[in-house]
Amino acid sequence: MRIVDVSHVTKMYGHRQNRVQALNDLSFKIDEGEFVGIMGPSGAGKSTLLNIMATIDQPTSGKVVVGGQDVTAMSDAELANFRREELGFIFQDFNLLDNLTVKENIALPLTLTPKLPADFDQRIVQVSEILGLNELLNRYPSELSIGQRQRVASARAMITKPKLILRMNPQGVWIRQRQRNCCGT
């Protein structure tokens, strides 16, 4: 099954004389289960591509389909729901909230949904077991190593059972379709 289909995407910034082309007629496909890394030098358009796939930005032209849904044709409200329900994000600096425990940081995306899922506690236990976080659930981010913080950020990205997990780091953009055996899927 096709998870991502990027077709003829172009992204321009600026105005007439100061226009910069960040992406030029980019096309690629990602199938279910694939793990994709997009690498390149600074200024190559990696962050622009991630922002478009994450529905944070829109292409100047072209089309992006994620999980069978054309995200370039959605309204702002539809995009907000799509991001919350279908995408998982792992940010470069993890974006953990210092005043929340590990468990609360992992659960945060679920608390932002209109209705808590019936398996709320089970999801936290399951994702914590997968990533080896059970012993850390009552700690705060300031009490964790960088590697532990990274695992908490990964757990938070997985907890909603997204179709796609996007991770940005200095080396490139990593795209991962969710694991079937994670979080009851």
Rosetta constraint file for C-alpha pairs under 8 A:
AtomPair CA 1 CA 31 HARMONIC 5.70 0.50
AtomPair CA 1 CA 32 HARMONIC 5.38 0.50
AtomPair CA 2 CA 29 HARMONIC 7.19 0.50
AtomPair CA 2 CA 30 HARMONIC 6.09 0.50
AtomPair CA 2 CA 31 HARMONIC 4.29 0.50
AtomPair CA 2 CA 32 HARMONIC 5.82 0.50
AtomPair CA 2 CA 67 HARMONIC 7.04 0.50
AtomPair CA 2 CA 68 HARMONIC 7.58 0.50
AtomPair CA 3 CA 29 HARMONIC 7.76 0.50
AtomPair CA 3 CA 30 HARMONIC 5.74 0.50
AtomPair CA 3 CA 31 HARMONIC 5.24 0.50
AtomPair CA 3 CA 32 HARMONIC 5.55 0.50
AtomPair CA 3 CA 65 HARMONIC 7.83 0.50
AtomPair CA 3 CA 66 HARMONIC 5.56 0.50
AtomPair CA 3 CA 67 HARMONIC 4.67 0.50
AtomPair CA 3 CA 68 HARMONIC 6.95 0.50
AtomPair CA 3 CA 163 HARMONIC 7.59 0.50
AtomPair CA 3 CA 164 HARMONIC 7.72 0.50
AtomPair CA 3 CA 177 HARMONIC 7.31 0.50
AtomPair CA 4 CA 29 HARMONIC 5.52 0.50
AtomPair CA 4 CA 30 HARMONIC 4.94 0.50
AtomPair CA 4 CA 31 HARMONIC 6.82 0.50
AtomPair CA 4 CA 64 HARMONIC 7.34 0.50
AtomPair CA 4 CA 65 HARMONIC 5.68 0.50
AtomPair CA 4 CA 66 HARMONIC 4.62 0.50
AtomPair CA 4 CA 67 HARMONIC 6.37 0.50
AtomPair CA 4 CA 68 HARMONIC 7.84 0.50
AtomPair CA 5 CA 27 HARMONIC 7.59 0.50
AtomPair CA 5 CA 28 HARMONIC 6.13 0.50
AtomPair CA 5 CA 29 HARMONIC 4.53 0.50
AtomPair CA 5 CA 30 HARMONIC 6.56 0.50
AtomPair CA 5 CA 64 HARMONIC 5.82 0.50
AtomPair CA 5 CA 65 HARMONIC 5.06 0.50
AtomPair CA 5 CA 66 HARMONIC 6.59 0.50
AtomPair CA 6 CA 26 HARMONIC 7.13 0.50
AtomPair CA 6 CA 27 HARMONIC 4.99 0.50
AtomPair CA 6 CA 28 HARMONIC 5.28 0.50
AtomPair CA 6 CA 29 HARMONIC 6.19 0.50
AtomPair CA 6 CA 62 HARMONIC 7.77 0.50
AtomPair CA 6 CA 63 HARMONIC 6.04 0.50
AtomPair CA 6 CA 64 HARMONIC 4.60 0.50
AtomPair CA 6 CA 65 HARMONIC 6.45 0.50
AtomPair CA 7 CA 25 HARMONIC 7.68 0.50
AtomPair CA 7 CA 26 HARMONIC 6.56 0.50
AtomPair CA 7 CA 27 HARMONIC 4.49 0.50
AtomPair CA 7 CA 28 HARMONIC 6.72 0.50
AtomPair CA 7 CA 62 HARMONIC 5.70 0.50
AtomPair CA 7 CA 63 HARMONIC 5.19 0.50
AtomPair CA 7 CA 64 HARMONIC 6.32 0.50
AtomPair CA 8 CA 24 HARMONIC 7.72 0.50
AtomPair CA 8 CA 25 HARMONIC 4.26 0.50
AtomPair CA 8 CA 26 HARMONIC 4.95 0.50
AtomPair CA 8 CA 27 HARMONIC 5.10 0.50
AtomPair CA 8 CA 61 HARMONIC 7.32 0.50
AtomPair CA 8 CA 62 HARMONIC 4.76 0.50
AtomPair CA 8 CA 63 HARMONIC 6.75 0.50
AtomPair CA 9 CA 23 HARMONIC 6.81 0.50
AtomPair CA 9 CA 24 HARMONIC 6.59 0.50
AtomPair CA 9 CA 25 HARMONIC 4.88 0.50
AtomPair CA 9 CA 26 HARMONIC 4.88 0.50
AtomPair CA 9 CA 27 HARMONIC 6.54 0.50
AtomPair CA 9 CA 59 HARMONIC 6.20 0.50
AtomPair CA 9 CA 60 HARMONIC 7.45 0.50
AtomPair CA 9 CA 61 HARMONIC 5.60 0.50
AtomPair CA 9 CA 62 HARMONIC 4.09 0.50
AtomPair CA 9 CA 63 HARMONIC 6.18 0.50
AtomPair CA 9 CA 64 HARMONIC 7.67 0.50
AtomPair CA 10 CA 21 HARMONIC 7.52 0.50
AtomPair CA 10 CA 22 HARMONIC 7.45 0.50
AtomPair CA 10 CA 23 HARMONIC 4.79 0.50
AtomPair CA 10 CA 24 HARMONIC 4.60 0.50
AtomPair CA 10 CA 25 HARMONIC 5.03 0.50
AtomPair CA 10 CA 26 HARMONIC 6.56 0.50
AtomPair CA 10 CA 59 HARMONIC 5.89 0.50
AtomPair CA 10 CA 60 HARMONIC 5.61 0.50
AtomPair CA 10 CA 61 HARMONIC 5.24 0.50
AtomPair CA 10 CA 62 HARMONIC 6.29 0.50
AtomPair CA 11 CA 21 HARMONIC 5.96 0.50
AtomPair CA 11 CA 22 HARMONIC 5.48 0.50
AtomPair CA 11 CA 23 HARMONIC 4.93 0.50
AtomPair CA 11 CA 24 HARMONIC 6.81 0.50
AtomPair CA 11 CA 48 HARMONIC 7.92 0.50
AtomPair CA 11 CA 58 HARMONIC 7.98 0.50
AtomPair CA 11 CA 59 HARMONIC 4.97 0.50
AtomPair CA 11 CA 60 HARMONIC 4.74 0.50
AtomPair CA 11 CA 61 HARMONIC 6.84 0.50
AtomPair CA 12 CA 19 HARMONIC 6.51 0.50
AtomPair CA 12 CA 20 HARMONIC 5.62 0.50
AtomPair CA 12 CA 21 HARMONIC 4.51 0.50
AtomPair CA 12 CA 22 HARMONIC 5.94 0.50
AtomPair CA 12 CA 23 HARMONIC 7.20 0.50
AtomPair CA 12 CA 59 HARMONIC 7.86 0.50
AtomPair CA 12 CA 60 HARMONIC 6.07 0.50
AtomPair CA 13 CA 19 HARMONIC 5.56 0.50
AtomPair CA 13 CA 20 HARMONIC 5.18 0.50
AtomPair CA 13 CA 21 HARMONIC 6.44 0.50
AtomPair CA 13 CA 22 HARMONIC 7.28 0.50
AtomPair CA 14 CA 18 HARMONIC 5.58 0.50
AtomPair CA 14 CA 19 HARMONIC 4.52 0.50
AtomPair CA 14 CA 20 HARMONIC 6.30 0.50
AtomPair CA 15 CA 19 HARMONIC 5.15 0.50
AtomPair CA 22 CA 43 HARMONIC 7.73 0.50
AtomPair CA 22 CA 44 HARMONIC 6.98 0.50
AtomPair CA 22 CA 45 HARMONIC 5.20 0.50
AtomPair CA 22 CA 48 HARMONIC 6.99 0.50
AtomPair CA 23 CA 45 HARMONIC 6.07 0.50
AtomPair CA 23 CA 48 HARMONIC 7.71 0.50
AtomPair CA 23 CA 49 HARMONIC 7.60 0.50
AtomPair CA 25 CA 62 HARMONIC 7.62 0.50
AtomPair CA 30 CA 34 HARMONIC 6.48 0.50
AtomPair CA 30 CA 36 HARMONIC 7.74 0.50
AtomPair CA 32 CA 177 HARMONIC 6.14 0.50
AtomPair CA 33 CA 176 HARMONIC 7.42 0.50
AtomPair CA 33 CA 177 HARMONIC 5.55 0.50
AtomPair CA 33 CA 178 HARMONIC 7.22 0.50
AtomPair CA 33 CA 179 HARMONIC 7.10 0.50
AtomPair CA 34 CA 176 HARMONIC 6.54 0.50
AtomPair CA 34 CA 177 HARMONIC 6.46 0.50
AtomPair CA 35 CA 174 HARMONIC 7.40 0.50
AtomPair CA 35 CA 175 HARMONIC 5.93 0.50
AtomPair CA 35 CA 176 HARMONIC 4.84 0.50
AtomPair CA 35 CA 177 HARMONIC 6.92 0.50
AtomPair CA 36 CA 174 HARMONIC 5.75 0.50
AtomPair CA 36 CA 175 HARMONIC 5.12 0.50
AtomPair CA 36 CA 176 HARMONIC 6.55 0.50
AtomPair CA 37 CA 172 HARMONIC 6.69 0.50
AtomPair CA 37 CA 173 HARMONIC 5.70 0.50
AtomPair CA 37 CA 174 HARMONIC 4.49 0.50
AtomPair CA 37 CA 175 HARMONIC 6.35 0.50
AtomPair CA 38 CA 46 HARMONIC 6.91 0.50
AtomPair CA 38 CA 172 HARMONIC 5.48 0.50
AtomPair CA 38 CA 173 HARMONIC 5.06 0.50
AtomPair CA 38 CA 174 HARMONIC 6.37 0.50
AtomPair CA 39 CA 46 HARMONIC 7.16 0.50
AtomPair CA 39 CA 171 HARMONIC 6.39 0.50
AtomPair CA 39 CA 172 HARMONIC 4.54 0.50
AtomPair CA 39 CA 173 HARMONIC 6.64 0.50
AtomPair CA 40 CA 44 HARMONIC 5.94 0.50
AtomPair CA 40 CA 46 HARMONIC 7.24 0.50
AtomPair CA 40 CA 171 HARMONIC 7.76 0.50
AtomPair CA 40 CA 172 HARMONIC 6.79 0.50
AtomPair CA 45 CA 49 HARMONIC 6.07 0.50
AtomPair CA 46 CA 50 HARMONIC 6.23 0.50
AtomPair CA 46 CA 172 HARMONIC 6.61 0.50
AtomPair CA 46 CA 173 HARMONIC 6.36 0.50
AtomPair CA 47 CA 51 HARMONIC 6.04 0.50
AtomPair CA 47 CA 168 HARMONIC 7.63 0.50
AtomPair CA 47 CA 173 HARMONIC 7.39 0.50
AtomPair CA 48 CA 52 HARMONIC 6.25 0.50
AtomPair CA 48 CA 57 HARMONIC 7.80 0.50
AtomPair CA 49 CA 53 HARMONIC 6.16 0.50
AtomPair CA 50 CA 54 HARMONIC 5.87 0.50
AtomPair CA 50 CA 166 HARMONIC 7.47 0.50
AtomPair CA 50 CA 168 HARMONIC 7.74 0.50
AtomPair CA 50 CA 173 HARMONIC 6.84 0.50
AtomPair CA 51 CA 55 HARMONIC 6.11 0.50
AtomPair CA 51 CA 56 HARMONIC 5.03 0.50
AtomPair CA 51 CA 57 HARMONIC 5.36 0.50
AtomPair CA 52 CA 56 HARMONIC 5.93 0.50
AtomPair CA 52 CA 57 HARMONIC 4.74 0.50
AtomPair CA 52 CA 58 HARMONIC 5.46 0.50
AtomPair CA 52 CA 59 HARMONIC 6.45 0.50
AtomPair CA 52 CA 64 HARMONIC 7.99 0.50
AtomPair CA 53 CA 64 HARMONIC 6.93 0.50
AtomPair CA 53 CA 66 HARMONIC 7.83 0.50
AtomPair CA 54 CA 83 HARMONIC 7.10 0.50
AtomPair CA 54 CA 87 HARMONIC 7.30 0.50
AtomPair CA 54 CA 166 HARMONIC 7.52 0.50
AtomPair CA 55 CA 71 HARMONIC 6.75 0.50
AtomPair CA 55 CA 72 HARMONIC 7.81 0.50
AtomPair CA 55 CA 79 HARMONIC 6.58 0.50
AtomPair CA 55 CA 83 HARMONIC 7.18 0.50
AtomPair CA 58 CA 72 HARMONIC 6.54 0.50
AtomPair CA 59 CA 63 HARMONIC 7.67 0.50
AtomPair CA 59 CA 72 HARMONIC 7.63 0.50
AtomPair CA 63 CA 70 HARMONIC 7.08 0.50
AtomPair CA 63 CA 71 HARMONIC 7.82 0.50
AtomPair CA 63 CA 72 HARMONIC 5.85 0.50
AtomPair CA 64 CA 70 HARMONIC 5.84 0.50
AtomPair CA 64 CA 71 HARMONIC 5.90 0.50
AtomPair CA 64 CA 72 HARMONIC 5.84 0.50
AtomPair CA 65 CA 69 HARMONIC 5.17 0.50
AtomPair CA 65 CA 70 HARMONIC 4.24 0.50
AtomPair CA 65 CA 71 HARMONIC 5.79 0.50
AtomPair CA 65 CA 72 HARMONIC 7.55 0.50
AtomPair CA 66 CA 70 HARMONIC 6.53 0.50
AtomPair CA 66 CA 71 HARMONIC 6.77 0.50
AtomPair CA 67 CA 163 HARMONIC 6.64 0.50
AtomPair CA 70 CA 74 HARMONIC 7.04 0.50
AtomPair CA 71 CA 79 HARMONIC 7.06 0.50
AtomPair CA 74 CA 78 HARMONIC 5.66 0.50
AtomPair CA 74 CA 79 HARMONIC 5.96 0.50
AtomPair CA 75 CA 79 HARMONIC 6.11 0.50
AtomPair CA 76 CA 80 HARMONIC 6.23 0.50
AtomPair CA 77 CA 81 HARMONIC 6.41 0.50
AtomPair CA 78 CA 82 HARMONIC 6.03 0.50
AtomPair CA 79 CA 83 HARMONIC 6.06 0.50
AtomPair CA 80 CA 84 HARMONIC 6.29 0.50
AtomPair CA 81 CA 85 HARMONIC 6.01 0.50
AtomPair CA 82 CA 86 HARMONIC 5.37 0.50
AtomPair CA 82 CA 87 HARMONIC 7.09 0.50
AtomPair CA 83 CA 87 HARMONIC 5.08 0.50
AtomPair CA 83 CA 88 HARMONIC 7.71 0.50
AtomPair CA 84 CA 88 HARMONIC 7.93 0.50
AtomPair CA 84 CA 109 HARMONIC 7.47 0.50
AtomPair CA 84 CA 113 HARMONIC 7.56 0.50
AtomPair CA 85 CA 160 HARMONIC 6.75 0.50
AtomPair CA 85 CA 161 HARMONIC 7.99 0.50
AtomPair CA 85 CA 162 HARMONIC 6.38 0.50
AtomPair CA 86 CA 160 HARMONIC 7.85 0.50
AtomPair CA 86 CA 161 HARMONIC 7.50 0.50
AtomPair CA 86 CA 162 HARMONIC 4.38 0.50
AtomPair CA 86 CA 163 HARMONIC 5.17 0.50
AtomPair CA 86 CA 164 HARMONIC 6.64 0.50
AtomPair CA 87 CA 157 HARMONIC 7.89 0.50
AtomPair CA 87 CA 162 HARMONIC 4.87 0.50
AtomPair CA 87 CA 163 HARMONIC 6.06 0.50
AtomPair CA 87 CA 164 HARMONIC 5.12 0.50
AtomPair CA 87 CA 165 HARMONIC 5.81 0.50
AtomPair CA 87 CA 166 HARMONIC 7.44 0.50
AtomPair CA 88 CA 156 HARMONIC 7.82 0.50
AtomPair CA 88 CA 157 HARMONIC 4.29 0.50
AtomPair CA 88 CA 158 HARMONIC 6.27 0.50
AtomPair CA 88 CA 160 HARMONIC 7.52 0.50
AtomPair CA 88 CA 162 HARMONIC 5.62 0.50
AtomPair CA 88 CA 163 HARMONIC 7.86 0.50
AtomPair CA 88 CA 164 HARMONIC 6.13 0.50
AtomPair CA 88 CA 165 HARMONIC 4.35 0.50
AtomPair CA 88 CA 166 HARMONIC 6.15 0.50
AtomPair CA 89 CA 154 HARMONIC 8.00 0.50
AtomPair CA 89 CA 157 HARMONIC 5.25 0.50
AtomPair CA 89 CA 165 HARMONIC 5.69 0.50
AtomPair CA 89 CA 166 HARMONIC 5.03 0.50
AtomPair CA 89 CA 167 HARMONIC 5.92 0.50
AtomPair CA 90 CA 94 HARMONIC 6.26 0.50
AtomPair CA 90 CA 153 HARMONIC 5.84 0.50
AtomPair CA 90 CA 154 HARMONIC 6.04 0.50
AtomPair CA 90 CA 157 HARMONIC 6.11 0.50
AtomPair CA 90 CA 165 HARMONIC 7.44 0.50
AtomPair CA 90 CA 166 HARMONIC 6.24 0.50
AtomPair CA 90 CA 167 HARMONIC 4.63 0.50
AtomPair CA 90 CA 168 HARMONIC 6.77 0.50
AtomPair CA 91 CA 95 HARMONIC 6.38 0.50
AtomPair CA 91 CA 153 HARMONIC 7.59 0.50
AtomPair CA 91 CA 167 HARMONIC 6.08 0.50
AtomPair CA 91 CA 168 HARMONIC 5.88 0.50
AtomPair CA 91 CA 169 HARMONIC 7.49 0.50
AtomPair CA 92 CA 167 HARMONIC 7.28 0.50
AtomPair CA 92 CA 168 HARMONIC 5.44 0.50
AtomPair CA 92 CA 169 HARMONIC 4.94 0.50
AtomPair CA 92 CA 170 HARMONIC 7.56 0.50
AtomPair CA 94 CA 149 HARMONIC 6.96 0.50
AtomPair CA 94 CA 150 HARMONIC 6.39 0.50
AtomPair CA 94 CA 153 HARMONIC 5.53 0.50
AtomPair CA 95 CA 153 HARMONIC 7.63 0.50
AtomPair CA 96 CA 105 HARMONIC 6.40 0.50
AtomPair CA 96 CA 141 HARMONIC 6.86 0.50
AtomPair CA 96 CA 149 HARMONIC 7.75 0.50
AtomPair CA 96 CA 153 HARMONIC 6.97 0.50
AtomPair CA 97 CA 105 HARMONIC 6.58 0.50
AtomPair CA 97 CA 141 HARMONIC 7.41 0.50
AtomPair CA 98 CA 140 HARMONIC 6.37 0.50
AtomPair CA 98 CA 141 HARMONIC 5.61 0.50
AtomPair CA 98 CA 142 HARMONIC 6.71 0.50
AtomPair CA 99 CA 140 HARMONIC 7.07 0.50
AtomPair CA 100 CA 104 HARMONIC 5.52 0.50
AtomPair CA 100 CA 105 HARMONIC 5.92 0.50
AtomPair CA 100 CA 140 HARMONIC 6.33 0.50
AtomPair CA 100 CA 141 HARMONIC 7.85 0.50
AtomPair CA 101 CA 105 HARMONIC 6.09 0.50
AtomPair CA 101 CA 137 HARMONIC 6.57 0.50
AtomPair CA 101 CA 138 HARMONIC 5.47 0.50
AtomPair CA 101 CA 139 HARMONIC 5.35 0.50
AtomPair CA 101 CA 140 HARMONIC 4.54 0.50
AtomPair CA 101 CA 141 HARMONIC 7.01 0.50
AtomPair CA 102 CA 106 HARMONIC 6.17 0.50
AtomPair CA 102 CA 136 HARMONIC 6.62 0.50
AtomPair CA 102 CA 137 HARMONIC 4.79 0.50
AtomPair CA 102 CA 138 HARMONIC 6.08 0.50
AtomPair CA 102 CA 139 HARMONIC 5.82 0.50
AtomPair CA 102 CA 140 HARMONIC 5.81 0.50
AtomPair CA 102 CA 141 HARMONIC 6.70 0.50
AtomPair CA 102 CA 152 HARMONIC 6.67 0.50
AtomPair CA 103 CA 107 HARMONIC 6.17 0.50
AtomPair CA 103 CA 124 HARMONIC 7.29 0.50
AtomPair CA 103 CA 137 HARMONIC 4.70 0.50
AtomPair CA 103 CA 138 HARMONIC 6.48 0.50
AtomPair CA 104 CA 108 HARMONIC 5.91 0.50
AtomPair CA 105 CA 152 HARMONIC 7.47 0.50
AtomPair CA 105 CA 156 HARMONIC 6.76 0.50
AtomPair CA 106 CA 124 HARMONIC 7.11 0.50
AtomPair CA 106 CA 152 HARMONIC 6.40 0.50
AtomPair CA 106 CA 153 HARMONIC 7.27 0.50
AtomPair CA 106 CA 155 HARMONIC 5.90 0.50
AtomPair CA 106 CA 156 HARMONIC 4.20 0.50
AtomPair CA 106 CA 157 HARMONIC 7.98 0.50
AtomPair CA 106 CA 159 HARMONIC 6.98 0.50
AtomPair CA 107 CA 111 HARMONIC 6.49 0.50
AtomPair CA 107 CA 124 HARMONIC 6.78 0.50
AtomPair CA 107 CA 156 HARMONIC 6.67 0.50
AtomPair CA 107 CA 159 HARMONIC 7.09 0.50
AtomPair CA 108 CA 112 HARMONIC 6.66 0.50
AtomPair CA 108 CA 156 HARMONIC 7.34 0.50
AtomPair CA 109 CA 113 HARMONIC 7.03 0.50
AtomPair CA 109 CA 156 HARMONIC 6.99 0.50
AtomPair CA 109 CA 159 HARMONIC 7.44 0.50
AtomPair CA 109 CA 160 HARMONIC 6.85 0.50
AtomPair CA 110 CA 116 HARMONIC 6.28 0.50
AtomPair CA 110 CA 117 HARMONIC 7.50 0.50
AtomPair CA 110 CA 120 HARMONIC 7.57 0.50
AtomPair CA 110 CA 159 HARMONIC 7.35 0.50
AtomPair CA 110 CA 160 HARMONIC 6.42 0.50
AtomPair CA 111 CA 115 HARMONIC 7.97 0.50
AtomPair CA 111 CA 116 HARMONIC 6.41 0.50
AtomPair CA 116 CA 120 HARMONIC 6.62 0.50
AtomPair CA 119 CA 123 HARMONIC 6.07 0.50
AtomPair CA 120 CA 124 HARMONIC 6.65 0.50
AtomPair CA 121 CA 125 HARMONIC 6.35 0.50
AtomPair CA 122 CA 126 HARMONIC 6.02 0.50
AtomPair CA 123 CA 127 HARMONIC 6.04 0.50
AtomPair CA 123 CA 159 HARMONIC 6.43 0.50
AtomPair CA 123 CA 183 HARMONIC 5.59 0.50
AtomPair CA 123 CA 184 HARMONIC 7.61 0.50
AtomPair CA 124 CA 128 HARMONIC 5.93 0.50
AtomPair CA 124 CA 159 HARMONIC 7.00 0.50
AtomPair CA 125 CA 129 HARMONIC 6.12 0.50
AtomPair CA 125 CA 134 HARMONIC 7.39 0.50
AtomPair CA 126 CA 130 HARMONIC 6.29 0.50
AtomPair CA 126 CA 182 HARMONIC 7.64 0.50
AtomPair CA 126 CA 183 HARMONIC 5.92 0.50
AtomPair CA 127 CA 131 HARMONIC 6.28 0.50
AtomPair CA 127 CA 155 HARMONIC 5.91 0.50
AtomPair CA 127 CA 158 HARMONIC 7.32 0.50
AtomPair CA 127 CA 159 HARMONIC 6.77 0.50
AtomPair CA 127 CA 182 HARMONIC 7.01 0.50
AtomPair CA 127 CA 183 HARMONIC 6.06 0.50
AtomPair CA 128 CA 132 HARMONIC 5.77 0.50
AtomPair CA 128 CA 133 HARMONIC 4.69 0.50
AtomPair CA 128 CA 134 HARMONIC 5.40 0.50
AtomPair CA 128 CA 155 HARMONIC 6.90 0.50
AtomPair CA 129 CA 133 HARMONIC 6.23 0.50
AtomPair CA 129 CA 134 HARMONIC 6.02 0.50
AtomPair CA 130 CA 182 HARMONIC 7.74 0.50
AtomPair CA 131 CA 151 HARMONIC 6.29 0.50
AtomPair CA 131 CA 155 HARMONIC 7.07 0.50
AtomPair CA 133 CA 137 HARMONIC 6.40 0.50
AtomPair CA 133 CA 148 HARMONIC 7.86 0.50
AtomPair CA 133 CA 151 HARMONIC 7.64 0.50
AtomPair CA 133 CA 152 HARMONIC 7.45 0.50
AtomPair CA 139 CA 143 HARMONIC 6.36 0.50
AtomPair CA 139 CA 144 HARMONIC 7.65 0.50
AtomPair CA 140 CA 144 HARMONIC 7.09 0.50
AtomPair CA 141 CA 149 HARMONIC 6.53 0.50
AtomPair CA 144 CA 148 HARMONIC 5.72 0.50
AtomPair CA 144 CA 149 HARMONIC 6.14 0.50
AtomPair CA 145 CA 149 HARMONIC 6.25 0.50
AtomPair CA 146 CA 150 HARMONIC 6.17 0.50
AtomPair CA 147 CA 151 HARMONIC 6.38 0.50
AtomPair CA 148 CA 152 HARMONIC 6.30 0.50
AtomPair CA 149 CA 153 HARMONIC 6.21 0.50
AtomPair CA 150 CA 154 HARMONIC 6.19 0.50
AtomPair CA 151 CA 155 HARMONIC 6.10 0.50
AtomPair CA 152 CA 156 HARMONIC 6.17 0.50
AtomPair CA 153 CA 157 HARMONIC 6.30 0.50
AtomPair CA 154 CA 158 HARMONIC 6.30 0.50
AtomPair CA 155 CA 159 HARMONIC 6.01 0.50
AtomPair CA 156 CA 160 HARMONIC 7.86 0.50
AtomPair CA 157 CA 162 HARMONIC 7.74 0.50
AtomPair CA 157 CA 165 HARMONIC 6.70 0.50
AtomPair CA 158 CA 162 HARMONIC 6.55 0.50
AtomPair CA 158 CA 165 HARMONIC 7.50 0.50
AtomPair CA 158 CA 178 HARMONIC 7.57 0.50
AtomPair CA 158 CA 182 HARMONIC 7.86 0.50
AtomPair CA 158 CA 183 HARMONIC 7.57 0.50
AtomPair CA 159 CA 183 HARMONIC 6.86 0.50
AtomPair CA 161 CA 178 HARMONIC 7.15 0.50
AtomPair CA 161 CA 182 HARMONIC 7.83 0.50
AtomPair CA 161 CA 183 HARMONIC 6.60 0.50
AtomPair CA 161 CA 185 HARMONIC 7.48 0.50
AtomPair CA 162 CA 178 HARMONIC 6.51 0.50
AtomPair CA 163 CA 177 HARMONIC 5.93 0.50
AtomPair CA 163 CA 178 HARMONIC 5.80 0.50
AtomPair CA 164 CA 175 HARMONIC 7.13 0.50
AtomPair CA 164 CA 176 HARMONIC 5.89 0.50
AtomPair CA 164 CA 177 HARMONIC 4.57 0.50
AtomPair CA 164 CA 178 HARMONIC 5.87 0.50
AtomPair CA 165 CA 175 HARMONIC 5.92 0.50
AtomPair CA 165 CA 176 HARMONIC 5.12 0.50
AtomPair CA 165 CA 177 HARMONIC 6.10 0.50
AtomPair CA 165 CA 178 HARMONIC 6.69 0.50
AtomPair CA 166 CA 173 HARMONIC 7.28 0.50
AtomPair CA 166 CA 174 HARMONIC 5.97 0.50
AtomPair CA 166 CA 175 HARMONIC 4.89 0.50
AtomPair CA 166 CA 176 HARMONIC 6.54 0.50
AtomPair CA 167 CA 173 HARMONIC 5.84 0.50
AtomPair CA 167 CA 174 HARMONIC 5.05 0.50
AtomPair CA 167 CA 175 HARMONIC 6.45 0.50
AtomPair CA 168 CA 172 HARMONIC 6.24 0.50
AtomPair CA 168 CA 173 HARMONIC 4.76 0.50
AtomPair CA 168 CA 174 HARMONIC 6.40 0.50
AtomPair CA 169 CA 173 HARMONIC 6.41 0.50
AtomPair CA 178 CA 182 HARMONIC 7.51 0.50
AtomPair CA 179 CA 185 HARMONIC 7.66 0.50
AtomPair CA 180 CA 184 HARMONIC 7.84 0.50
AtomPair CA 180 CA 185 HARMONIC 5.01 0.50
AtomPair CA 181 CA 185 HARMONIC 5.44 0.50
